[in-house]
Amino acid sequence: MQRTYTARMNRIRSMVTGLTDLLDPLEKQKVTLDFLASLILFQENTRRIQKERQASKKASMQATAAKNCNLKKAERMCSKARKWIRRELPPEVWTEFGFKKGEFAKKTTPGSKP
């Protein structure tokens, strides 16, 4: 069964609380202050890493949104330029602007000659 980060951290938090309160009876099982300190250190490191991860995720999402916005604007400008190129320049040079060969070839109706 896979648990969420929150559920896992809650289990660790409960264990730290319990060990802190009842450390003496568990000493014969080698649960010492060093063990508890190590557990607390891992808990704090995990929290720090999670916060860094969340900040990184937020920054990544903002960067993605900015990138998509710029792409959309650039594509709109390219669309305008394509219209101008089709109006002003002969089809022979269109490929230099990224048009695919035959992309805007004259369409023929059935029964007519090309």
Secondary structure, DSSP 8 states (H G I E B T S, - for coil): ----HHHHHHHHHHHHHHHHHTHHHHGGGT--HHHHHHHHHHHHHHHHHHHHHHHHHHHHHHHHHHHHHHHHHHHHHHHHHHHHHHHHS-GGGGGGGT--TTTT-----TTS--
